[in-house]
Amino acid sequence: MTLLNSGDRVGETLVVDRLLGEGAFAEVHRVRHEYLGWQAMKVFKRVASREETRSMLGEARLLSTLGHPNIVRLFEASTVPTPEGLRGYFTMEYVPGGSLERLAAAHRPSVPTELVAEVMTQIASGLAVAHAQDPPIVHRDVTLANILVGYDAGGMRIRVSDFGLARRADPVTHLASAQGTFAFMAPEVLRNQGYSCAGDVWSLGTIAYLLLTNHFPYGGGAFSSYSPARFAKPLLPPSRYNDTVDPELDRIVVATLAVDPAGRPATAGVLKEALADRQRRLAEEPPPETTSPASAPPSVRAQRLADEALALAAVPGELERAADLMEEAVNLSPRLRELHLARLLRWRRGVVM
């Protein structure tokens, strides 16, 4: 049983639409704001005193200080009465395309190399803002599930979300306590030596390695061990699994996964610059053209979403909803991305052709 149900009103302007997902500490609903349209609402499950609720809403306070296109936007934070008692909540951007988990699943065994490079760059851009705070804010849980993939008039826009474990680092050591998801944890974090900006860089590198190879780094395949002993094995560069990965991207990804944090880019800002340098070099010497392999036919759900979007786009006043449906479709299917991405971007600009 969820704390909120479809049709429930929250305050004067929000109506609950449907549950998007839930974890041990919170559930996330899609809600309709009377004036601003779709939003996502995170509702905390715990019964809490006023002080505990203020602590739980620390994520919202952090987000309110980090305005950036690649960080999910915060709208409101408050409390809501539920059948189980008063609960803290906040509202943020709703991203119809879902998370990187969906994008990775659609492209298996590997996401196109330049798409991965763009994803890395945008994640690094968002995290760089957090890492540049004084003292730095470290996310501590950068995973596929916590990176959202959306599209606006300018193209794909990644948002870093779920800052629930984020903390300001110690102003002297720039370390925070170890939290997060084991498969994306840096070696020093697993050894309880604290979390730094370089720990977030490791997690981002793990994401990139997975997207490029469909393997976890140092594991030889699926993540199978929580033991730091696995880091004694040499790391195979992504190009050993995927021959479309160029030497420069190989070098960058391998650097993010240096076992010694001193060997990694120290912050996401440093990583962002390395990726930008690679892009500048590619622009000067374009790589040879390659033909992409034929993608699998869209799933029934993906095709249905695309068909509904195309029909809705012809209905006056429904272009935004059509774009949301198409966003879901293109993240579920490489074939539909190839066919409809340009159309989706036009729709985000308000253009129907």
C-alpha positions as CSV (number, residue, x, y, z in Angstrom):
1,M,0.0,0.0,0.0
2,T,1.4,3.4,-1.0
3,L,1.2,6.6,1.0
4,L,-0.5,8.4,-1.9
5,N,-2.8,7.1,-4.5
6,S,-4.0,8.2,-7.9
7,G,-6.4,11.2,-7.6
8,D,-5.1,12.4,-4.2
9,R,-4.7,16.1,-3.9
10,V,-1.7,17.6,-2.3
11,G,-2.3,21.2,-1.3
12,E,-4.2,23.4,-3.7
13,T,-2.2,22.8,-6.9
14,L,-1.0,19.1,-7.1
15,V,-2.9,16.0,-8.0
16,V,-1.3,12.5,-7.8
17,D,-1.3,10.7,-11.2
18,R,0.6,7.4,-10.6
19,L,3.5,5.7,-8.8
20,L,6.8,5.9,-10.6
21,G,8.8,3.7,-8.2
22,E,9.8,3.3,-4.6
23,G,12.7,2.2,-2.4
24,A,13.3,1.5,1.3
25,F,13.0,5.2,2.4
26,A,10.7,6.9,-0.1
27,E,8.2,6.5,-3.0
28,V,8.1,8.7,-6.1
29,H,4.9,9.7,-7.8
30,R,4.1,11.5,-11.0
31,V,1.9,14.5,-10.1
32,R,0.1,17.2,-12.1
33,H,0.7,20.8,-11.1
34,E,-2.3,22.9,-11.9
35,Y,-0.1,25.5,-13.6
36,L,3.3,23.9,-14.3
37,G,2.2,20.5,-15.6
38,W,3.9,17.2,-14.8
39,Q,6.3,16.9,-11.9
40,A,7.8,14.1,-9.8
41,M,7.1,14.0,-6.1
42,K,9.4,12.2,-3.6
43,V,7.5,11.3,-0.4
44,F,9.4,9.9,2.6
45,K,8.0,6.8,4.2
46,R,9.3,7.3,7.7
47,V,7.1,8.7,10.5
48,A,9.2,11.7,11.6
49,S,9.2,14.5,14.0
50,R,9.6,18.1,12.7
51,E,13.3,17.9,13.2
52,E,13.6,14.5,11.5
53,T,11.6,15.8,8.6
54,R,13.9,18.8,8.2
55,S,16.8,16.3,8.1
56,M,15.1,14.1,5.5
57,L,14.5,17.2,3.3
58,G,18.3,17.9,3.3
59,E,18.3,16.6,-0.2
60,A,15.9,19.3,-1.2
61,R,18.1,21.9,0.4
62,L,21.2,20.7,-1.4
63,L,19.3,20.7,-4.8
64,S,18.1,24.2,-4.1
65,T,21.8,25.4,-4.1
66,L,22.8,23.5,-7.3
67,G,21.0,25.1,-10.2
68,H,22.4,23.5,-13.4
69,P,20.8,22.1,-16.6
70,N,22.4,18.7,-15.8
71,I,21.0,18.5,-12.2
72,V,17.4,17.7,-11.6
73,R,15.4,20.9,-10.8
74,L,13.7,21.3,-7.5
75,F,10.3,23.0,-7.2
76,E,8.8,22.8,-3.7
77,A,9.4,21.1,-0.3
78,S,6.8,20.6,2.4
79,T,4.8,18.0,4.3
80,V,1.6,16.1,3.3
81,P,-0.9,14.3,5.4
82,T,-1.3,10.6,4.5
83,P,-3.2,7.7,6.0
84,E,0.0,6.8,7.8
85,G,0.5,10.3,9.2
86,L,2.4,13.4,8.2
87,R,5.2,12.9,5.7
88,G,7.9,15.1,4.2
89,Y,8.0,15.5,0.4
90,F,9.5,17.6,-2.4
91,T,8.7,18.0,-6.0
92,M,11.2,18.1,-8.9
93,E,11.4,17.8,-12.6
94,Y,9.6,14.8,-14.2
95,V,11.7,13.2,-17.0
96,P,9.5,10.9,-19.1
97,G,12.5,9.2,-20.7
98,G,13.5,7.4,-17.5
99,S,16.9,6.5,-16.3
100,L,20.2,5.3,-17.9
101,E,19.1,1.7,-17.0
102,R,16.4,2.0,-19.7
103,L,18.8,3.4,-22.3
104,A,21.4,0.8,-21.5
105,A,18.9,-2.1,-21.8
106,A,17.7,-0.8,-25.2
107,H,21.2,-0.7,-26.6
108,R,22.7,-3.9,-25.3
109,P,25.4,-5.1,-25.6
110,S,26.8,-1.6,-25.9
111,V,25.6,1.9,-26.2
112,P,27.1,3.8,-29.2
113,T,30.5,5.3,-28.3
114,E,29.8,8.9,-29.0
115,L,26.5,8.7,-27.1
116,V,28.4,7.4,-24.1
117,A,30.9,10.2,-24.4
118,E,28.0,12.7,-24.4
119,V,26.4,11.0,-21.4
120,M,29.7,11.2,-19.5
121,T,30.2,14.8,-20.4
122,Q,26.8,15.9,-19.2
123,I,27.0,13.8,-15.9
124,A,30.4,15.4,-15.3
125,S,29.0,18.9,-16.0
126,G,26.3,18.4,-13.3
127,L,28.6,16.8,-10.7
128,A,31.2,19.5,-11.4
129,V,28.9,22.1,-9.9
130,A,28.5,20.1,-6.7
131,H,32.2,19.4,-6.5
132,A,33.0,23.1,-6.9
133,Q,31.1,24.0,-3.8
134,D,33.1,25.0,-0.7
135,P,33.3,22.5,0.9
136,P,32.5,20.1,-2.0
137,I,29.2,18.3,-2.2
138,V,29.8,14.6,-3.0
139,H,26.9,12.6,-4.4
140,R,27.9,9.2,-3.1
141,D,25.4,7.2,-5.1
142,V,26.0,7.9,-8.9
143,T,24.4,4.9,-10.6
144,L,22.5,4.1,-13.8
145,A,19.3,4.4,-11.8
146,N,20.1,7.9,-10.6
147,I,20.9,9.4,-14.0
148,L,17.8,10.6,-15.9
149,V,17.7,10.9,-19.7
150,G,15.5,13.5,-21.3
151,Y,15.3,15.6,-24.4
152,D,14.6,19.3,-25.0
153,A,14.9,21.6,-28.0
154,G,18.7,21.4,-27.9
155,G,18.9,17.6,-27.9
156,M,19.5,15.0,-25.2
157,R,19.7,16.4,-21.7
158,I,21.0,14.3,-18.8
159,R,20.0,15.1,-15.2
160,V,21.8,13.8,-12.2
161,S,19.1,12.9,-9.6
162,D,18.7,11.4,-6.2
163,F,21.0,13.4,-4.0
164,G,19.5,11.7,-0.9
165,L,23.0,10.4,0.1
166,A,24.8,13.5,-0.9
167,R,26.8,15.3,1.8
168,R,29.1,18.3,2.1
169,A,32.6,17.0,2.6
170,D,34.7,17.8,5.6
171,P,36.1,21.3,5.0
172,V,39.6,20.1,5.9
173,T,39.9,16.5,4.5
174,H,37.2,17.0,1.7
175,L,36.0,13.5,2.7
176,A,32.5,12.3,3.6
177,S,31.3,9.0,5.1
178,A,30.9,5.9,2.9
179,Q,27.4,5.3,1.5
180,G,26.0,4.2,-1.9
181,T,25.6,1.2,-4.1
182,F,28.3,-1.5,-3.8
183,A,28.7,-2.2,-7.5
184,F,29.5,1.5,-8.1
185,M,31.7,2.1,-5.0
186,A,35.4,3.0,-5.4
187,P,38.0,0.8,-3.7
188,E,38.8,3.3,-1.0
189,V,35.1,3.6,-0.1
190,L,34.8,-0.2,0.2
191,R,37.8,0.0,2.6
192,N,35.9,2.5,4.7
193,Q,38.4,5.2,4.0
194,G,35.8,7.9,3.2
195,Y,34.2,9.3,0.1
196,S,35.7,12.1,-2.0
197,C,35.0,13.8,-5.3
198,A,37.3,11.2,-6.8
199,G,34.8,8.5,-5.5
200,D,32.0,10.1,-7.6
201,V,34.5,10.1,-10.6
202,W,35.0,6.3,-10.1
203,S,31.2,5.8,-10.1
204,L,30.9,7.8,-13.3
205,G,33.7,5.7,-14.8
206,T,31.9,2.5,-13.8
207,I,28.8,3.8,-15.7
208,A,30.8,4.6,-18.8
209,Y,32.5,1.2,-18.7
210,L,29.2,-0.6,-18.4
211,L,27.6,1.4,-21.2
212,L,30.5,0.7,-23.5
213,T,31.1,-3.0,-22.7
214,N,28.1,-4.4,-20.8
215,H,30.7,-5.5,-18.2
216,F,31.6,-4.2,-14.8
217,P,35.2,-3.0,-14.4
218,Y,37.6,-5.5,-12.7
219,G,34.9,-8.1,-12.6
220,G,35.2,-9.8,-16.0
221,G,31.4,-9.6,-16.5
222,A,28.5,-9.2,-14.1
223,F,29.2,-7.7,-10.7
224,S,29.9,-10.7,-8.4
225,S,32.1,-9.7,-5.5
226,Y,32.0,-7.0,-2.8
227,S,35.7,-7.8,-2.0
228,P,38.3,-5.1,-2.7
229,A,40.6,-8.1,-3.7
230,R,39.2,-8.0,-7.2
231,F,41.0,-4.7,-7.8
232,A,44.3,-6.6,-7.8
233,K,43.5,-7.7,-11.3
234,P,44.5,-5.5,-14.2
235,L,41.7,-3.5,-15.8
236,L,41.0,-4.3,-19.4
237,P,40.4,-1.1,-21.4
238,P,36.9,-0.8,-22.9
239,S,38.3,-1.3,-26.4
240,R,39.1,-4.9,-25.6
241,Y,35.3,-5.5,-25.6
242,N,34.2,-2.8,-28.0
243,D,36.5,-1.9,-31.0
244,T,34.6,1.3,-31.7
245,V,36.1,2.9,-28.6
246,D,38.9,5.3,-29.6
247,P,42.3,5.4,-27.7
248,E,41.5,8.8,-26.1
249,L,38.2,7.6,-24.6
250,D,39.9,4.4,-23.5
251,R,42.5,6.5,-21.7
252,I,39.9,8.7,-20.0
253,V,37.7,5.8,-18.8
254,V,40.6,3.8,-17.5
255,A,41.8,6.9,-15.6
256,T,38.5,7.3,-13.9
257,L,38.9,3.7,-12.7
258,A,42.4,4.0,-11.2
259,V,42.5,2.0,-8.0
260,D,44.4,4.7,-6.3
261,P,42.2,7.9,-6.1
262,A,45.3,10.0,-6.7
263,G,45.5,8.6,-10.2
264,R,42.0,9.6,-11.1
265,P,40.7,13.0,-12.2
266,A,40.4,14.7,-8.9
267,T,36.9,16.1,-9.6
268,A,34.1,15.9,-12.1
269,G,35.3,19.3,-13.4
270,V,38.7,17.9,-14.3
271,L,37.0,14.9,-16.1
272,K,34.7,17.3,-18.0
273,E,37.8,19.2,-19.3
274,A,39.4,15.9,-20.5
275,L,36.3,14.9,-22.3
276,A,36.0,18.4,-23.9
277,D,39.7,18.1,-25.1
278,R,38.9,14.8,-26.7
279,Q,35.9,16.3,-28.5
280,R,37.9,19.2,-29.8
281,R,40.5,16.8,-31.2
282,L,37.8,14.7,-32.8
283,A,36.4,17.8,-34.4
284,E,39.8,18.6,-36.0
285,E,40.2,15.0,-37.2
286,P,36.8,13.4,-37.7
287,P,36.9,9.6,-37.3
288,P,36.2,7.4,-40.3
289,E,32.6,6.8,-41.0
290,T,31.3,3.5,-39.7
291,T,28.0,1.8,-40.4
292,S,25.9,1.1,-37.3
293,P,24.6,-2.4,-37.0
294,A,20.9,-2.9,-37.6
295,S,19.1,-2.5,-34.4
296,A,16.4,-4.9,-33.1
297,P,12.8,-4.1,-33.9
298,P,11.1,-2.0,-31.3
299,S,9.3,-3.8,-28.4
300,V,5.5,-3.8,-28.5
301,R,5.4,-1.2,-25.7
302,A,8.0,1.1,-27.4
303,Q,6.1,0.9,-30.8
304,R,2.8,1.6,-29.0
305,L,4.2,4.7,-27.3
306,A,5.6,6.0,-30.6
307,D,2.3,5.4,-32.4
308,E,0.3,7.1,-29.7
309,A,2.8,10.1,-29.8
310,L,2.4,10.5,-33.6
311,A,-1.4,10.4,-33.3
312,L,-1.4,12.9,-30.4
313,A,0.9,15.4,-32.2
314,A,-1.9,16.0,-34.6
315,V,-4.3,17.0,-31.9
316,P,-4.3,20.7,-31.0
317,G,-2.9,21.4,-27.5
318,E,-1.4,17.9,-27.1
319,L,2.1,18.4,-28.4
320,E,3.8,18.4,-25.0
321,R,2.1,15.1,-24.1
322,A,3.0,13.6,-27.5
323,A,6.7,14.6,-26.9
324,D,6.7,12.9,-23.5
325,L,5.4,9.7,-25.0
326,M,8.0,9.8,-27.8
327,E,10.7,10.5,-25.3
328,E,9.9,7.2,-23.5
329,A,9.8,5.4,-26.9
330,V,13.2,6.6,-28.1
331,N,14.8,5.6,-24.9
332,L,13.3,2.1,-25.2
333,S,14.4,1.4,-28.8
334,P,17.5,2.4,-30.8
335,R,15.5,1.9,-34.0
336,L,12.9,4.4,-32.8
337,R,15.6,6.8,-31.7
338,E,17.0,6.7,-35.2
339,L,13.6,7.3,-36.8
340,H,12.1,9.8,-34.4
341,L,14.7,11.7,-32.4
342,A,14.8,14.7,-34.9
343,R,11.0,14.8,-34.7
344,L,11.0,14.7,-30.9
345,L,13.5,17.7,-30.8
346,R,11.2,19.7,-33.2
347,W,8.3,18.9,-31.0
348,R,10.2,20.2,-27.9
349,R,10.6,23.5,-29.8
350,G,6.9,23.5,-30.5
351,V,7.2,22.6,-34.2
352,V,5.0,20.0,-35.9
353,M,5.9,18.9,-39.4
